[in-house]
Amino acid sequence: MTAPLLGVGLLGAGPVTQAIHLPTLAALGDSFRVVHIMDVVGGVAAQVAEALGARWSTSVEELLADPAVEVVAICSPPEFHADQIIAACRAGKKAVLCEKPFVLTAEEAELVAAVSHETGVPILVGAMHSYDPVWLAAREAWNESGGRVHTIRSSIALPPNARFEDLATEMVGRLPRPEQSEHEVRQVQDAELLRGAVLGLAIHDLPLVRSFVVDGDELRVCSASFEPSYGYLIVLRIGGLAVELHAAITENWAPDWVLEVIADDIALTLTFPPSYVQAGSAFAELSAPGRTEVLGPWDRSGYLEEWRRLAEVARGARPAQPIEALADDLLFALAVADGAAEFLRPVPAAVVAV
Ligand SMILES: NC(=O)c1ccc[n+]([C@@H]2O[C@H](COP(=O)([O-])OP(=O)(O)OC[C@H]3O[C@@H](n4cnc5c(N)ncnc54)[C@H](O)[C@@H]3O)[C@@H](O)[C@H]2O)c1
């Protein structure tokens, strides 16, 4: 017997909903049906919902009061995530999938974890690389090898998101991105921009990086820069591990997203498809002296897998990852983001050597 379809309500109907989640849900029609779309811009909610034959609204309360909404996907800007997760938990929904970063501070993470425990509503974070089946298989193979990692490089070179959004869907209601001259970008808030870029982009790979960090090792930012128009170059030292994080969002035509993990006797190279692209999983090369094992690419993308997991969790067929692990991933990302931003801030006069 097939399980009944789970009714999905989406909070926020912008690019991530239109270009990522709706195409993913269209491929999972045996598990989900979209029943309600909410956006603060009524015209966007209406247009997106109409194409699906779903209801629409402009208020979180209205969507959560809809009994057909059994699982909630939170796709609004990050500053609204904590309140919306808490409201969805208190509304007694079966499960919540929240886009990354799922909250913005350690205090919010603690509060959300407490509410998830109190209400029993499981929370998943839309960090699709963490669900990528080739990443998971490669990580297991690495465990078996017992290699002690000393170097990690995350390198992301992508065209701007809008190029993928337009290829994925006929976007409605995209908010205009503010124009900033290079001079302004440098002058105004490099530190804040860098922090935002870590929490917006590096955050996809940081849970993967954290899985190789030895508990208790201290994180130190050795160097950090914001790269206009959007990107970063950050070097970290975490105990015996050196981590280089590099991203450049430019007009380059060829997307490139690679994570390299290196130990003396084994090395892993993971190549991910860019965000938005429903092109299956990453592929991995695991090299040791005398052998190279290739994994993938497989047809299941991280996006498909995160929604499949949500279905299993909502139906009680599988437990969700403990919320504490998601909170630890966030704390790690915040440590990188805050440490990198701090690195850029001018040294206070009192501490400047004379
Ligand atoms: N996993 C991925 O690959 C991926 C890719 C892009 C964005 N994201 C994440 O998805 C989220 C949304 O990103 P986006 O690119 O769609 O952003 P966006 O800010 O361009 O669009 C968000 C939408 O939310 C609406 N909105 C604003 N305030 C709201 C509120 N209080 N409640 C409900 N809706 C509200 C806006 O009108 C807009 O339509 C962010 O957290 C972002 O980090 C994830």
PDBQT file of the ligand as one rigid body, heavy atoms in Angstrom, charges set to zero:
ROOT
HETATM    1  N1  LIG A 401      19.942  25.459  -0.678  1.00  0.00    +0.000 N 
HETATM    2  C1  LIG A 401      20.243  26.250  -1.682  1.00  0.00    +0.000 C 
HETATM    3  O1  LIG A 401      20.846  25.843  -2.676  1.00  0.00    +0.000 OA
HETATM    4  C2  LIG A 401      19.809  27.695  -1.631  1.00  0.00    +0.000 A 
HETATM    5  C3  LIG A 401      19.907  28.526  -2.756  1.00  0.00    +0.000 A 
HETATM    6  C4  LIG A 401      19.455  29.848  -2.653  1.00  0.00    +0.000 A 
HETATM    7  C5  LIG A 401      18.937  30.328  -1.451  1.00  0.00    +0.000 A 
HETATM    8  N2  LIG A 401      18.872  29.497  -0.362  1.00  0.00    +0.000 N 
HETATM    9  C6  LIG A 401      18.295  29.983   0.922  1.00  0.00    +0.000 C 
HETATM   10  O2  LIG A 401      16.880  30.117   0.762  1.00  0.00    +0.000 OA
HETATM   11  C7  LIG A 401      16.380  31.240   1.498  1.00  0.00    +0.000 C 
HETATM   12  C8  LIG A 401      15.638  32.187   0.550  1.00  0.00    +0.000 C 
HETATM   13  O3  LIG A 401      16.484  32.514  -0.526  1.00  0.00    +0.000 OA
HETATM   14  P1  LIG A 401      15.976  33.184  -1.873  1.00  0.00    +0.000 P 
HETATM   15  O4  LIG A 401      17.123  33.150  -2.827  1.00  0.00    +0.000 OA
HETATM   16  O5  LIG A 401      14.701  32.585  -2.287  1.00  0.00    +0.000 OA
HETATM   17  O6  LIG A 401      15.818  34.657  -1.210  1.00  0.00    +0.000 OA
HETATM   18  P2  LIG A 401      15.069  36.003  -1.501  1.00  0.00    +0.000 P 
HETATM   19  O7  LIG A 401      15.340  36.799  -0.289  1.00  0.00    +0.000 OA
HETATM   20  O8  LIG A 401      15.411  36.555  -2.823  1.00  0.00    +0.000 OA
HETATM   21  O9  LIG A 401      13.503  35.565  -1.543  1.00  0.00    +0.000 OA
HETATM   22  C9  LIG A 401      12.824  35.189  -0.391  1.00  0.00    +0.000 C 
HETATM   23  C10 LIG A 401      11.311  35.330  -0.592  1.00  0.00    +0.000 C 
HETATM   24  O10 LIG A 401      10.777  35.416   0.733  1.00  0.00    +0.000 OA
HETATM   25  C11 LIG A 401       9.801  36.466   0.780  1.00  0.00    +0.000 C 
HETATM   26  N3  LIG A 401       9.750  36.964   2.155  1.00  0.00    +0.000 N 
HETATM   27  C12 LIG A 401      10.334  38.053   2.702  1.00  0.00    +0.000 A 
HETATM   28  N4  LIG A 401      10.008  38.127   4.007  1.00  0.00    +0.000 NA
HETATM   29  C13 LIG A 401       9.242  37.051   4.279  1.00  0.00    +0.000 A 
HETATM   30  C14 LIG A 401       8.620  36.574   5.466  1.00  0.00    +0.000 A 
HETATM   31  N5  LIG A 401       8.726  37.215   6.625  1.00  0.00    +0.000 N 
HETATM   32  N6  LIG A 401       7.903  35.421   5.388  1.00  0.00    +0.000 NA
HETATM   33  C15 LIG A 401       7.766  34.762   4.207  1.00  0.00    +0.000 A 
HETATM   34  N7  LIG A 401       8.332  35.180   3.058  1.00  0.00    +0.000 NA
HETATM   35  C16 LIG A 401       9.059  36.308   3.108  1.00  0.00    +0.000 A 
HETATM   36  C17 LIG A 401      10.276  37.486  -0.233  1.00  0.00    +0.000 C 
HETATM   37  O11 LIG A 401       9.176  38.289  -0.676  1.00  0.00    +0.000 OA
HETATM   38  C18 LIG A 401      10.858  36.596  -1.338  1.00  0.00    +0.000 C 
HETATM   39  O12 LIG A 401       9.857  36.255  -2.289  1.00  0.00    +0.000 OA
HETATM   40  C19 LIG A 401      17.596  31.840   2.198  1.00  0.00    +0.000 C 
HETATM   41  O13 LIG A 401      17.689  31.323   3.496  1.00  0.00    +0.000 OA
HETATM   42  C20 LIG A 401      18.775  31.352   1.343  1.00  0.00    +0.000 C 
HETATM   43  O14 LIG A 401      19.979  31.251   2.095  1.00  0.00    +0.000 OA
HETATM   44  C21 LIG A 401      19.275  28.205  -0.433  1.00  0.00    +0.000 A 
ENDROOT
TORSDOF 0
